[in-house]
Amino acid sequence: MAAPLLDVVLVVHRKISNPYLLGKSMAYTIVSNICEGIAECVPACPVACIEQGRGANEKGTIWFKIDPTTCIDCGVCLQVCPVQGAILPQERPELVIN
């Protein structure tokens, strides 16, 4: 279930209006080889920062990745993903297929 829109708006406002957070790394990470391509995160993301990766992962499924320059660290993707461990609440580029 997606976070209520008001919660997302409040998080976005907090991130944008806090000058300490401007320019800080705030991205979540979808672990490429755990992702099963279900993609419930894609329509749930309020800033459309999730896109399909190229090819297949080790499981042979499509996978998705988060653009860390767009991610606002709201956590909606983590809330809606049904795959345990597929999304981490930190930026871990070494876990994303290039």
N, C-alpha and C positions, 0 to 999 in steps of 0.2 A: 504494500500500500504506500502510495506516495505521501510525502509530508504535506500538511496543509499549506496552501499557497501563502498564507499570512506568515507562517514560520519561515518559509524560503525568502520572502520579501524582507523580513526582519534581519535574517542572516546576511543577505546581500547588502542591505543598508549599513549594517554594522561593519562589514568588511570595507565598503567604499568610504564610509565617513570616518573611519579610524585612520589617521595619517600614519600611525606606527605600522599598520599592516600594508600600506601601499608599497608595492615593489617587492613584497615578501613572497617566497614560494608557498603557495597554498594548495597545491594540487593533490588530488587523490590519485591512486594508480589502479588500473585494471591489470591484473596479472595475466599476461597473454596466454600462458599454457594452462591456466585454471579456468579461464573464461570458456563458457559453452555456447556462446553466440545467441543466447536467449534474447538479449537486447531490451529488456524491460527498462534499463537505465537510459536508453536513447531518448524516448519521448518524455521521460520524467525530468531530465536535466533542464533547469530553467535558463541556462545560457548556451545550450546546444554545443557543448564542448566534447561530446563523445562521438567518435566516428569509427567505422569499420576498418580493421587492419587489413593488410595485404595477405592473401593466401590463407592457409590453414595453420592452426597451431599443432602441438604434439598430439592432441586428441583427434586431430583431423577435422575440427570444426572451425567455422568462422570465429573471429574474435574481435573485440572492440578495444579502443584505446581512448584515453583522455588527453586533450590538448592542455598541457599545464599552463600555457599562457592565458587561457580563457577560463579555466576552472576557478570557481570562487569558494571552494571548500565548504559547500553547503551540506554535503552528506546525503543528498537525496538518492544518489546512485547506490550508495551502500545500503540504504533502507529498502530499496526496491529489488535489489539483486537476490535471486533465490539460490545462487551458487555460493556455498560456504567458502570463504577465503579468496574469492575472486577479486574483491575490491579492498584495497588498503587505504586507510585514512592518512596517507603520507605520500610524498613523491618518491618513487623508487624506479627510476628509468631503467635500471639494470634488469628489471623483471618484465620489460616490454620488448617484444620482438621488433627488430629494426627492419 
